Amino acid sequence: MALAQVSSNKCSGGYQKVFEHDSTELKCKMKVAVYLPPKAENEKCPVFYWLSGLTCTEQNFITKAGSQQAASEHGIIIVAPDTSPRGCNIEGEDESWDFGTGAGFYVNATQDPWKTNYCMYTYVTEELPRLINANFPADPEKMSISGHSMGGHGALICALKNPGKYKALLFLLSPPSVTPSSVPGGRRPGRYSMGRMMPRCWQAVMTSSCRPASCFLTT
């Protein structure tokens, strides 16, 4: 899979880069931010996957978090993908901030017209790691995953559905992330519970009450 470099900036002794590629799972071009620490010049490094929240792009975490300094010190590659497919010309994908563009929820859509492009779960857990392992000095045995809000939910389900795949999991959630029915967008008919993107079997999980939560797990 070919990567086209969009930008490259010296940062904390390493390089903060952004790439674009044609995704086979999402059937569109995707951008992904990759931080390469100095250690990556000579040896393989652990990879930390970050999943951002609603309305975000690959830019949010790399611009606001300041994570490059710690990644540089500890020799960790940071990978931050975009939050959804873009420009797929699906009716309704740009109508709301909390559904469609910028709101892929890191799940695989189950119904038309979404299921052709909105396969973020498979993209994050399968296609993206293959891409990173093939193009960078990444240690495939040392992957961790984390995320905030919608991305926290995404990190949680990616790790729980793939025991042993990730060495560590950190998720940061707020009630709207796990209980869409508690906010106006989540109460729109068919948005979550009727399977436009999320499977029907998730209805009970997505409508149960939950307090804000954060957790760090290691294997």
N, C-alpha and C positions, 0 to 999 in steps of 0.2 A: 504494500500500500504506500503510495507516494505522498510525501509531506511537502507542502510549499511554505517556506518561511515568510511570515507576514512582518514580523518585527524582531529585533534582538537588542537588548540593552544590558550593559554591564551593571551588575547589582550584587552587593555584599560579597564581592570576590568571584562570583559566578556570573551566569547569564540568565536573564529573564527573557524568554522567547515566546512568541505566539506563532502557531502554525495553522494552516488550513488543509483539509483533505476531503476527498470524496468518500462519504460513508456508505458502505454497502448495506448496513442495517437501516439507516435512516433515509436513504435515497436522496441525499442532498449534501451540499458542502457544509462542513462543520469546522469551527475554530476551537482550538485547545491551547491553553497556556501551559508552558513547561518551564520550570526553574531547574537549571543545572548547576549544582554546587561545584566548587573547585575540585573536589574529590573525584567528580565524574570524568575529569580529564585523564585519570590514570587507572580507575577501577570501577567495578559495578557498585551501584548504590541502591539502598532501599527506596521504594516509591510510596509516596503519600498522595492518595487521590482525594481531592476536595470537591464536593458537590454543593453548588450555591443554591440560593433560594429563589422564590418567585421574582420575576422580572429581571433577574440578573443575567449577565453574560460571563464569558471567560475572564473579563476584565475586573470584576468586582473584588474578588479575593486577592488577586495579585497587586491591585492598586491600593486597597484599604487595610489589609491585614498586617503587613509588615513581616510576613512569615519568612521572607528570604534570609534574614539574618540568622535565625535559628537553624534553617535548613542548611545554610552554608557551614555553620559551626559543626553540625552533626552529620554532614554528608548525606543529605536526603534530597531526592528528586521530588518536586511537587508538580502534580498534574491537575489542572483545573479546566474541565471541559465546559462548553456552553450548556445551557439548561434545557434546551429543546431543539428540535429541528427548526429550520427557518426557511421561508420562501417556498413552501410546498404548494401554495395556491389551493389550500383546502378551505372551503367555505366556512367562515366563522372562526378561523384560527387567530385572527387579529382583532376580534371584537371585544375581548376582555383581557384584563391584566392577569387574571387568575386561571386562565384556561387557554391552552393552545400555545402560541408563540411566547417563549420565556416561562412557560409553565408546563413542562413535560412530565413532571412528578416522578421521573425515574422508574416508570412502569412501562409495560408493553400494552398498547391499546389492543382491544379485543374485537372492535367492530369497525366497519367501514364508516366514513372514509379515512379514519384515523390510523387504522392498523398498518397501512402501507408504510407510513413514515414515523409514527410515534412509537418507537421501540427503544426507548431510552434505557430500560433495564438491561437488555441484551447488549446495547452499545457500551454501557459502562462496565459491565461484568465480563464481556467477551471481546468485542471488537477493539475497544480502546486499549486494554492491556496488551493485546497482540501487537497493536500499532506501536505502543511505547517500547515494548520489549524488543521489537525488530529494528527500531531506529535510534535507541539510546542505550547507554550503559546501565540498564536497569537490572536489578536482581529479582527475577520472577518469583523467588521463594520468600521475598520480604516485601509484601504489599500491605498497606494499611489504608483505611477509608474513613472519611469524616465528612460532615456537612452541617449546614445550618438551616433551620426552618424546613422548607420543602426538601432541601438537600440533606438535612438530618434524617428525615423520614426515608429518603432514598438510600443513605448510607446504612441505616438500620436494616432495611429489607434486603439490600444487597448482601450484607454480612450474614443475616439469619438464614437466607436461602442458599448460602454457599459456605457451610461449615468448613473451617480450615483454610479457606482461600485467602483470608486476610489475617495478618498477624496482630492487628489492633483495630478497634472500632471506637470512634468518638462521635456521638451524635448530640446535637443541640436542637431541641424541639420546643415549640410553643403550641398552645391548644389549637389554633387554626391549622397547624401542620398535620395534626393527627385526627382532628375532629372538624372537617370542613362544614358539617351541618351547623356548627356554632357561629358561623359568620355568614353574611348575606350571600357571598358568592357560592358557598357550599350548599345553600338551600335552593339554588336554582334547579328546577326539575330536570332530572336526567344527567346533571353535571357529573356526579361521582357515582351514585348508587345504581344508576341504570345502565352502566357499562359503556358509555360513549368512549371512555378511555380505560377506566379501571374495571376489572372483573366484578361481576355481581356478588361473588362470594366475599368481596371486601366490604360489603355494605355494613355489616355488623361492627367490623373493626373501625371503619372510618366514621361511624356515628356514635361510638361509645365515648363517654366523658373521660378526660385525661388532663392532668396538670402539666405545666411546663416541666420539661425534664432534660437532663443531660446525663451522659454516662460514658465511661471509658472502660473498655474491655480489651484484654490481651489474651493471646493464645500461645 
